[in-house]
Amino acid sequence: MSDRHVTRSKKGRDGDILALCNPGALWSPRPKADAIRDIESRAHTYYVTGEGGTRVSIHVVNGLSGKYLRTDPDNSERNNLDDLPDC
């Protein structure tokens, strides 16, 4: 298992996360379906850097329209996948 630091995200027109990215990383970009499979199988973890350099894990959530990726809600927008720069 490896930890994968996410610094960017690819978004669809409606704001859905389509891929996780970190320019220069061999795994990047990682399509949403593959990242979900990685997390659920515990092959890899994905995280963003939060306030003060803290590690904020990316989780798989079962929504009404299927599975999606997100960080846990908190008071910071810095670690929201929607607010990361595009890749």
FILUMDO-7842 format. One record per residue: residue number from 1; z, y, x of N, C-alpha, C in turn. Coordinates in nm, 3 decimals. Layout:
<rs>
<r num="NUM" n_c3="Z" n_c2="Y" n_c1="X" ca_c3="Z" ca_c2="Y" ca_c1="X" c_c3="Z" c_c2="Y" c_c1="X"/>
...
</rs>
This chain:
<rs>
<r num="1" n_c3="0.000" n_c2="-0.118" n_c1="0.085" ca_c3="0.000" ca_c2="0.000" ca_c1="0.000" c_c3="0.000" c_c2="0.123" c_c1="0.089"/>
<r num="2" n_c3="-0.076" n_c2="0.222" n_c1="0.048" ca_c3="-0.074" ca_c2="0.349" ca_c1="0.120" c_c3="-0.049" c_c2="0.462" c_c1="0.022"/>
<r num="3" n_c3="0.009" n_c2="0.568" n_c1="0.074" ca_c3="0.032" ca_c2="0.689" ca_c1="-0.004" c_c3="-0.087" c_c2="0.781" c_c1="0.017"/>
<r num="4" n_c3="-0.142" n_c2="0.832" n_c1="-0.091" ca_c3="-0.259" ca_c2="0.918" ca_c1="-0.082" c_c3="-0.224" c_c2="1.057" c_c1="-0.134"/>
<r num="5" n_c3="-0.233" n_c2="1.153" n_c1="-0.045" ca_c3="-0.202" ca_c2="1.292" ca_c1="-0.079" c_c3="-0.322" c_c2="1.356" c_c1="-0.147"/>
<r num="6" n_c3="-0.303" n_c2="1.406" n_c1="-0.266" ca_c3="-0.409" ca_c2="1.468" ca_c1="-0.345" c_c3="-0.396" c_c2="1.619" c_c1="-0.334"/>
<r num="7" n_c3="-0.506" n_c2="1.685" n_c1="-0.296" ca_c3="-0.505" ca_c2="1.830" ca_c1="-0.281" c_c3="-0.602" c_c2="1.899" c_c1="-0.376"/>
<r num="8" n_c3="-0.690" n_c2="1.821" n_c1="-0.439" ca_c3="-0.790" ca_c2="1.874" ca_c1="-0.532" c_c3="-0.813" c_c2="1.773" c_c1="-0.644"/>
<r num="9" n_c3="-0.874" n_c2="1.821" n_c1="-0.751" ca_c3="-0.909" ca_c2="1.730" ca_c1="-0.861" c_c3="-1.044" c_c2="1.771" c_c1="-0.920"/>
<r num="10" n_c3="-1.118" n_c2="1.671" n_c1="-0.965" ca_c3="-1.245" ca_c2="1.696" ca_c1="-1.033" c_c3="-1.217" c_c2="1.691" c_c1="-1.182"/>
<r num="11" n_c3="-1.264" n_c2="1.793" n_c1="-1.253" ca_c3="-1.236" ca_c2="1.804" ca_c1="-1.396" c_c3="-1.364" c_c2="1.804" c_c1="-1.477"/>
<r num="12" n_c3="-1.355" n_c2="1.747" n_c1="-1.596" ca_c3="-1.467" ca_c2="1.750" ca_c1="-1.689" c_c3="-1.469" c_c2="1.882" c_c1="-1.764"/>
<r num="13" n_c3="-1.569" n_c2="1.902" n_c1="-1.846" ca_c3="-1.583" ca_c2="2.025" ca_c1="-1.925" c_c3="-1.463" c_c2="2.050" c_c1="-2.015"/>
<r num="14" n_c3="-1.402" n_c2="1.942" n_c1="-2.064" ca_c3="-1.287" ca_c2="1.957" ca_c1="-2.154" c_c3="-1.154" c_c2="1.956" c_c1="-2.079"/>
<r num="15" n_c3="-1.160" n_c2="1.958" n_c1="-1.944" ca_c3="-1.038" ca_c2="1.964" ca_c1="-1.864" c_c3="-0.982" c_c2="1.830" c_c1="-1.823"/>
<r num="16" n_c3="-1.043" n_c2="1.720" n_c1="-1.866" ca_c3="-0.995" ca_c2="1.588" ca_c1="-1.826" c_c3="-1.014" c_c2="1.570" c_c1="-1.676"/>
<r num="17" n_c3="-0.918" n_c2="1.503" n_c1="-1.613" ca_c3="-0.927" ca_c2="1.473" ca_c1="-1.472" c_c3="-1.023" c_c2="1.356" c_c1="-1.454"/>
<r num="18" n_c3="-1.128" n_c2="1.376" n_c1="-1.376" ca_c3="-1.231" ca_c2="1.274" ca_c1="-1.353" c_c3="-1.215" c_c2="1.205" c_c1="-1.218"/>
<r num="19" n_c3="-1.152" n_c2="1.274" n_c1="-1.122" ca_c3="-1.134" ca_c2="1.216" ca_c1="-0.988" c_c3="-1.023" c_c2="1.290" c_c1="-0.916"/>
<r num="20" n_c3="-0.962" n_c2="1.220" n_c1="-0.820" ca_c3="-0.862" ca_c2="1.277" ca_c1="-0.731" c_c3="-0.926" c_c2="1.292" c_c1="-0.594"/>
<r num="21" n_c3="-0.894" n_c2="1.401" n_c1="-0.524" ca_c3="-0.961" ca_c2="1.429" ca_c1="-0.398" c_c3="-0.866" c_c2="1.483" c_c1="-0.292"/>
<r num="22" n_c3="-0.907" n_c2="1.461" n_c1="-0.168" ca_c3="-0.847" ca_c2="1.522" ca_c1="-0.051" c_c3="-0.957" c_c2="1.525" c_c1="0.054"/>
<r num="23" n_c3="-1.024" n_c2="1.641" n_c1="0.068" ca_c3="-1.137" ca_c2="1.649" ca_c1="0.161" c_c3="-1.099" c_c2="1.594" c_c1="0.299"/>
<r num="24" n_c3="-1.186" n_c2="1.511" n_c1="0.353" ca_c3="-1.164" ca_c2="1.453" ca_c1="0.484" c_c3="-1.098" c_c2="1.316" c_c1="0.480"/>
<r num="25" n_c3="-1.034" n_c2="1.281" n_c1="0.368" ca_c3="-0.972" ca_c2="1.149" ca_c1="0.356" c_c3="-1.080" c_c2="1.046" c_c1="0.324"/>
<r num="26" n_c3="-1.073" n_c2="0.930" n_c1="0.386" ca_c3="-1.176" ca_c2="0.828" ca_c1="0.366" c_c3="-1.185" c_c2="0.781" c_c1="0.221"/>
<r num="27" n_c3="-1.077" n_c2="0.785" n_c1="0.146" ca_c3="-1.076" ca_c2="0.736" ca_c1="0.008" c_c3="-1.130" c_c2="0.839" c_c1="-0.091"/>
<r num="28" n_c3="-1.147" n_c2="0.962" n_c1="-0.049" ca_c3="-1.179" ca_c2="1.073" ca_c1="-0.139" c_c3="-1.329" c_c2="1.095" c_c1="-0.150"/>
<r num="29" n_c3="-1.377" n_c2="1.125" n_c1="-0.271" ca_c3="-1.306" ca_c2="1.134" ca_c1="-0.398" c_c3="-1.282" c_c2="0.995" c_c1="-0.459"/>
<r num="30" n_c3="-1.176" n_c2="0.984" n_c1="-0.535" ca_c3="-1.142" ca_c2="0.857" ca_c1="-0.600" c_c3="-1.156" c_c2="0.876" c_c1="-0.751"/>
<r num="31" n_c3="-1.253" n_c2="0.808" n_c1="-0.814" ca_c3="-1.272" ca_c2="0.822" ca_c1="-0.958" c_c3="-1.144" c_c2="0.785" c_c1="-1.035"/>
<r num="32" n_c3="-1.128" n_c2="0.848" n_c1="-1.149" ca_c3="-1.009" ca_c2="0.829" ca_c1="-1.232" c_c3="-0.982" c_c2="0.681" c_c1="-1.259"/>
<r num="33" n_c3="-1.081" n_c2="0.605" n_c1="-1.299" ca_c3="-1.061" ca_c2="0.463" ca_c1="-1.331" c_c3="-1.008" c_c2="0.385" c_c1="-1.211"/>
<r num="34" n_c3="-1.060" n_c2="0.417" n_c1="-1.093" ca_c3="-1.015" ca_c2="0.348" ca_c1="-0.972" c_c3="-0.873" c_c2="0.389" c_c1="-0.935"/>
<r num="35" n_c3="-0.841" n_c2="0.517" n_c1="-0.950" ca_c3="-0.705" ca_c2="0.563" ca_c1="-0.921" c_c3="-0.605" c_c2="0.499" c_c1="-1.017"/>
<r num="36" n_c3="-0.641" n_c2="0.489" n_c1="-1.144" ca_c3="-0.554" ca_c2="0.423" ca_c1="-1.243" c_c3="-0.532" c_c2="0.278" c_c1="-1.203"/>
<r num="37" n_c3="-0.637" n_c2="0.210" n_c1="-1.166" ca_c3="-0.626" ca_c2="0.069" ca_c1="-1.123" c_c3="-0.538" c_c2="0.058" c_c1="-0.998"/>
<r num="38" n_c3="-0.556" n_c2="0.150" n_c1="-0.903" ca_c3="-0.474" ca_c2="0.150" ca_c1="-0.781" c_c3="-0.325" c_c2="0.165" c_c1="-0.814"/>
<r num="39" n_c3="-0.293" n_c2="0.259" n_c1="-0.901" ca_c3="-0.154" ca_c2="0.286" ca_c1="-0.937" c_c3="-0.094" c_c2="0.169" c_c1="-1.014"/>
<r num="40" n_c3="-0.166" n_c2="0.118" n_c1="-1.112" ca_c3="-0.113" ca_c2="0.009" ca_c1="-1.194" c_c3="-0.096" c_c2="-0.121" c_c1="-1.115"/>
<r num="41" n_c3="-0.182" n_c2="-0.144" n_c1="-1.019" ca_c3="-0.171" ca_c2="-0.267" ca_c1="-0.939" c_c3="-0.079" c_c2="-0.247" c_c1="-0.818"/>
<r num="42" n_c3="-0.034" n_c2="-0.125" n_c1="-0.801" ca_c3="0.052" ca_c2="-0.087" ca_c1="-0.688" c_c3="-0.018" c_c2="-0.103" c_c1="-0.554"/>
<r num="43" n_c3="-0.150" n_c2="-0.092" n_c1="-0.555" ca_c3="-0.227" ca_c2="-0.097" ca_c1="-0.432" c_c3="-0.208" c_c2="0.032" c_c1="-0.352"/>
<r num="44" n_c3="-0.200" n_c2="0.146" n_c1="-0.424" ca_c3="-0.182" ca_c2="0.276" ca_c1="-0.361" c_c3="-0.101" c_c2="0.365" c_c1="-0.454"/>
<r num="45" n_c3="-0.034" n_c2="0.463" n_c1="-0.394" ca_c3="0.030" ca_c2="0.568" ca_c1="-0.472" c_c3="-0.045" c_c2="0.697" c_c1="-0.444"/>
<r num="46" n_c3="-0.041" n_c2="0.787" n_c1="-0.539" ca_c3="-0.104" ca_c2="0.918" ca_c1="-0.526" c_c3="0.002" c_c2="1.023" c_c1="-0.555"/>
<r num="47" n_c3="-0.004" n_c2="1.133" n_c1="-0.480" ca_c3="0.095" ca_c2="1.239" ca_c1="-0.501" c_c3="0.036" c_c2="1.375" c_c1="-0.464"/>
<r num="48" n_c3="0.099" n_c2="1.479" n_c1="-0.516" ca_c3="0.068" ca_c2="1.616" ca_c1="-0.480" c_c3="0.193" c_c2="1.677" c_c1="-0.418"/>
<r num="49" n_c3="0.175" n_c2="1.789" n_c1="-0.352" ca_c3="0.289" ca_c2="1.858" ca_c1="-0.293" c_c3="0.337" c_c2="1.964" c_c1="-0.391"/>
<r num="50" n_c3="0.466" n_c2="1.959" n_c1="-0.422" ca_c3="0.525" ca_c2="2.054" ca_c1="-0.515" c_c3="0.592" c_c2="2.170" c_c1="-0.444"/>
<r num="51" n_c3="0.673" n_c2="2.242" n_c1="-0.518" ca_c3="0.746" ca_c2="2.355" ca_c1="-0.463" c_c3="0.831" c_c2="2.311" c_c1="-0.345"/>
<r num="52" n_c3="0.831" n_c2="2.392" n_c1="-0.240" ca_c3="0.912" ca_c2="2.361" ca_c1="-0.123" c_c3="0.867" c_c2="2.239" c_c1="-0.047"/>
<r num="53" n_c3="0.743" n_c2="2.194" n_c1="-0.071" ca_c3="0.691" ca_c2="2.080" ca_c1="0.001" c_c3="0.736" c_c2="1.945" c_c1="-0.053"/>
<r num="54" n_c3="0.797" n_c2="1.944" n_c1="-0.171" ca_c3="0.843" ca_c2="1.817" ca_c1="-0.228" c_c3="0.724" c_c2="1.732" c_c1="-0.273"/>
<r num="55" n_c3="0.744" n_c2="1.603" n_c1="-0.270" ca_c3="0.642" ca_c2="1.508" ca_c1="-0.314" c_c3="0.656" c_c2="1.488" c_c1="-0.465"/>
<r num="56" n_c3="0.543" n_c2="1.502" n_c1="-0.535" ca_c3="0.540" ca_c2="1.484" ca_c1="-0.680" c_c3="0.439" c_c2="1.373" c_c1="-0.709"/>
<r num="57" n_c3="0.487" n_c2="1.261" n_c1="-0.762" ca_c3="0.402" ca_c2="1.145" ca_c1="-0.786" c_c3="0.307" c_c2="1.167" c_c1="-0.903"/>
<r num="58" n_c3="0.191" n_c2="1.105" n_c1="-0.893" ca_c3="0.093" ca_c2="1.103" ca_c1="-1.003" c_c3="0.111" c_c2="0.971" c_c1="-1.075"/>
<r num="59" n_c3="0.120" n_c2="0.978" n_c1="-1.208" ca_c3="0.145" ca_c2="0.861" ca_c1="-1.292" c_c3="0.028" c_c2="0.834" c_c1="-1.385"/>
<r num="60" n_c3="0.023" n_c2="0.712" n_c1="-1.436" ca_c3="-0.071" ca_c2="0.675" ca_c1="-1.541" c_c3="0.003" c_c2="0.687" c_c1="-1.674"/>
<r num="61" n_c3="-0.061" n_c2="0.754" n_c1="-1.770" ca_c3="-0.002" ca_c2="0.773" ca_c1="-1.902" c_c3="-0.099" c_c2="0.716" c_c1="-2.005"/>
<r num="62" n_c3="-0.044" n_c2="0.646" n_c1="-2.105" ca_c3="-0.124" ca_c2="0.594" ca_c1="-2.215" c_c3="-0.126" c_c2="0.698" c_c1="-2.326"/>
<r num="63" n_c3="-0.239" n_c2="0.763" n_c1="-2.344" ca_c3="-0.254" ca_c2="0.864" ca_c1="-2.448" c_c3="-0.328" c_c2="0.811" c_c1="-2.569"/>
<r num="64" n_c3="-0.346" n_c2="0.896" n_c1="-2.666" ca_c3="-0.416" ca_c2="0.857" ca_c1="-2.789" c_c3="-0.561" c_c2="0.818" c_c1="-2.762"/>
<r num="65" n_c3="-0.623" n_c2="0.881" n_c1="-2.662" ca_c3="-0.764" ca_c2="0.851" ca_c1="-2.632" c_c3="-0.780" c_c2="0.765" c_c1="-2.508"/>
<r num="66" n_c3="-0.673" n_c2="0.700" n_c1="-2.464" ca_c3="-0.682" ca_c2="0.613" ca_c1="-2.348" c_c3="-0.591" c_c2="0.656" c_c1="-2.235"/>
<r num="67" n_c3="-0.607" n_c2="0.593" n_c1="-2.122" ca_c3="-0.522" ca_c2="0.621" ca_c1="-2.007" c_c3="-0.569" c_c2="0.746" c_c1="-1.935"/>
<r num="68" n_c3="-0.472" n_c2="0.821" n_c1="-1.882" ca_c3="-0.506" ca_c2="0.937" ca_c1="-1.802" c_c3="-0.401" c_c2="0.955" c_c1="-1.693"/>
<r num="69" n_c3="-0.430" n_c2="1.047" n_c1="-1.600" ca_c3="-0.344" ca_c2="1.072" ca_c1="-1.485" c_c3="-0.271" c_c2="1.204" c_c1="-1.504"/>
<r num="70" n_c3="-0.144" n_c2="1.209" n_c1="-1.459" ca_c3="-0.071" ca_c2="1.335" ca_c1="-1.465" c_c3="0.051" c_c2="1.328" c_c1="-1.374"/>
<r num="71" n_c3="0.105" n_c2="1.445" n_c1="-1.345" ca_c3="0.235" ca_c2="1.454" ca_c1="-1.279" c_c3="0.339" c_c2="1.476" c_c1="-1.389"/>
<r num="72" n_c3="0.465" n_c2="1.454" n_c1="-1.357" ca_c3="0.570" ca_c2="1.478" ca_c1="-1.456" c_c3="0.583" c_c2="1.627" c_c1="-1.482"/>
<r num="73" n_c3="0.602" n_c2="1.666" n_c1="-1.608" ca_c3="0.618" ca_c2="1.808" ca_c1="-1.640" c_c3="0.740" c_c2="1.867" c_c1="-1.570"/>
<r num="74" n_c3="0.722" n_c2="1.988" n_c1="-1.517" ca_c3="0.832" ca_c2="2.061" ca_c1="-1.457" c_c3="0.802" c_c2="2.211" c_c1="-1.469"/>
<r num="75" n_c3="0.877" n_c2="2.292" n_c1="-1.397" ca_c3="0.860" ca_c2="2.437" ca_c1="-1.407" c_c3="0.754" c_c2="2.494" c_c1="-1.314"/>
<r num="76" n_c3="0.684" n_c2="2.410" n_c1="-1.240" ca_c3="0.585" ca_c2="2.456" ca_c1="-1.144" c_c3="0.445" c_c2="2.421" c_c1="-1.190"/>
<r num="77" n_c3="0.354" n_c2="2.515" n_c1="-1.171" ca_c3="0.212" ca_c2="2.486" ca_c1="-1.198" c_c3="0.142" c_c2="2.439" c_c1="-1.072"/>
<r num="78" n_c3="0.206" n_c2="2.457" n_c1="-0.958" ca_c3="0.144" ca_c2="2.424" ca_c1="-0.829" c_c3="0.107" c_c2="2.276" c_c1="-0.819"/>
<r num="79" n_c3="0.184" n_c2="2.190" n_c1="-0.888" ca_c3="0.159" ca_c2="2.046" ca_c1="-0.876" c_c3="0.087" c_c2="1.987" c_c1="-0.997"/>
<r num="80" n_c3="0.038" n_c2="2.070" n_c1="-1.087" ca_c3="-0.036" ca_c2="2.020" ca_c1="-1.202" c_c3="-0.179" c_c2="1.984" c_c1="-1.159"/>
<r num="81" n_c3="-0.225" n_c2="1.868" n_c1="-1.197" ca_c3="-0.361" ca_c2="1.826" ca_c1="-1.159" c_c3="-0.466" c_c2="1.923" c_c1="-1.210"/>
<r num="82" n_c3="-0.443" n_c2="1.978" n_c1="-1.329" ca_c3="-0.538" ca_c2="2.075" ca_c1="-1.387" c_c3="-0.548" c_c2="2.202" c_c1="-1.305"/>
<r num="83" n_c3="-0.443" n_c2="2.238" n_c1="-1.234" ca_c3="-0.440" ca_c2="2.364" ca_c1="-1.160" c_c3="-0.481" c_c2="2.350" c_c1="-1.014"/>
<r num="84" n_c3="-0.508" n_c2="2.227" n_c1="-0.968" ca_c3="-0.555" ca_c2="2.209" ca_c1="-0.832" c_c3="-0.697" c_c2="2.261" c_c1="-0.819"/>
<r num="85" n_c3="-0.737" n_c2="2.304" n_c1="-0.699" ca_c3="-0.876" ca_c2="2.344" ca_c1="-0.680" c_c3="-0.971" c_c2="2.229" c_c1="-0.712"/>
<r num="86" n_c3="-1.093" n_c2="2.264" n_c1="-0.751" ca_c3="-1.194" ca_c2="2.162" ca_c1="-0.783" c_c3="-1.245" c_c2="2.095" c_c1="-0.655"/>
<r num="87" n_c3="-1.285" n_c2="1.969" n_c1="-0.672" ca_c3="-1.346" ca_c2="1.899" ca_c1="-0.559" c_c3="-1.488" c_c2="1.860" c_c1="-0.592"/>
</rs>
